């Protein structure tokens, strides 16, 4: 049995300029996606999402997909020509959560019905936010690398640091802090909304905005514990929720706080 010999690489084969000039995140031509679906039918939702990025409305319709909220959020964030895709999905009587960016999975067998647009999608534009390896080392990388999403499985590390990790709410989105949460959350960084809801122990807002699977971003557990100690009903609610958390880490502090706060 023959084995492949390792390919020797030149000194400059992996320099940052060559990587930057050949980005890994781009869109292909419609025919390429058609061939991909024909060969790999189970990738039809990934192709549908690429259609939302590129604005390939006709190709999207030909896929005959369930109205998936991740594709809707992607379409809303991208090409103006993708607005038709967005409108078709949000106007559906029942919408589904087929794609799961937290677990990097696609649930073709049992997609969740009744889904809302809730800011749980890694839209294409967010992949432009990167941290260089030098800055990652200087900053120790802990909080950055342990971010909620890592859809590229690269820790969001890039040739250079670009964009804001946690951008502030836009002025016209600040009213989300003191208004009822709309059925479909507009495109925004919901991290602040989650923390404020946790800080005040607002069960309804926190339960709606939180990440699925009791995932918490850096520091969120401190806001949760504050809310627990100031709202006994929030503490009672967390006594039930903490059972779903992984042992250790945030679980220990929240379990202790919910026990004390509810007594």
Secondary structure, 3 states (H helix, E strand, C coil): CCCCCCCCCCCCCCCHHHHHCCCCCCCCCHHHHHHHHHHCHHHHHHHHHHHHHHCCHHHHHHHCCCCEHHHHHHHHHCCHHHHHHHHHHHCCCCCEECEECCCCEECCCCCEECCCCCCCCCCHHHHHCEEEHHHHHHCCCHHHHCCCCCCCCCCCEECCCECCCCCCCCHHHHHHHCCCCCCCCCCCCCHHHHHHHHHCCCHHHHHHHCCHHHCCCCCHHHHHHHHHHHCHHHHHHHHHHHHHCCCCCHHHHHHHHHHHHCC
